[in-house]
Amino acid sequence: MKSIIATGLLLSMAHGTAAVAGPYVNTESNSGFIGSEALGTVIEIHGGYEGEITEGVGYYVQAGPAIVLPEEGSNDTQFSGKAGVSAEVTEKLEVYGEYAFITGDDFGSNVKAGATYRF
């Protein structure tokens, strides 16, 4: 159950874009719900690195502990991470993709892709 909660929470995370190359720390809290029923919260404390592959194409990788706090059951600390790329298609359009994972009783992972258009 915990890994299902965690995987669902990972699906809701926003992508990161590389603005400046170098190391960073990212702390993030994600809470999951089905309707008005709370499933739990995952707090991730990641160290990461971001940079540019070529001009207009950036990447990031990050990983660290994930504190799983389900509404029912016992708390747990797992390991999670994510990696992503983003590319400027035009001055106003960016596309991105991300792979994320979390360990636990059942290994959970997800892939997401999207586009951002700025007006």
Phi, psi and omega in degrees: 000319181299318181291330176294316177300311183297317179297318177299321179291323178298327180298335185269359184287145178279155178280159177247144177244147182274114178258316181227133180290143175141178181283157178204168173240134180231117175250130187218139176241127179234128178246139182248147180220148164241110188063234178261003180274118178285134178263326182151185182225144172239126177250119180253137177236097188250144164257144183210179178216137177229155180191188179249136174277310172217176179299124179087358178236115182244165178219163172208150173223140179205151180199161178163190182291148175234116180269114184262121182239081181288154177297324178236142180101184184264152178290157182209152172247127180237187178241134180223164178193171176203156177219144181207166175226152174220148181219134174281118177275314173223181179300331183252349185242128177234139173246152182211159175215151182213142170244130180229151179215162172212138179278181179145196178305317174237125177297127179245140177210162176206158177234138175223154178217151180193183180220146176237126176248125181256130182275000000 
